[in-house]
Amino acid sequence: MATTTVQLRSETKAKLDDLKLHPRETYDELISRLADAAYDDEPLSDEEIDAIRLSEREIETGRTRTLREIMRDLGDDRAIRSLVE
């Protein structure tokens, strides 16, 4: 395996250290895991994209409801009280 040196600020190294799954995880393993997570292996379908666009239009036109309104409509009084407190 070829190796290379990468310069990091100490703050960046500290963030990487916090992201390790276990203390013995190497930086190579960590960076590879993070890079793999950045790729979406299941792209959105046309229907999902259309639904997102519809939702964005509804938000832009103000057709939204608060969580409190939804919980009230569902009749969850205990959840409503916890929102007020």
Secondary structure, 3 states (H helix, E strand, C coil): CCCCCCCCCHHHHHHHHHHCCCCCCCHHHHHHHHHHHHCCCCCCCHHHHHHHHHHHHHHHCCCCCCHHHHHHHHCCHHHHHHHHC
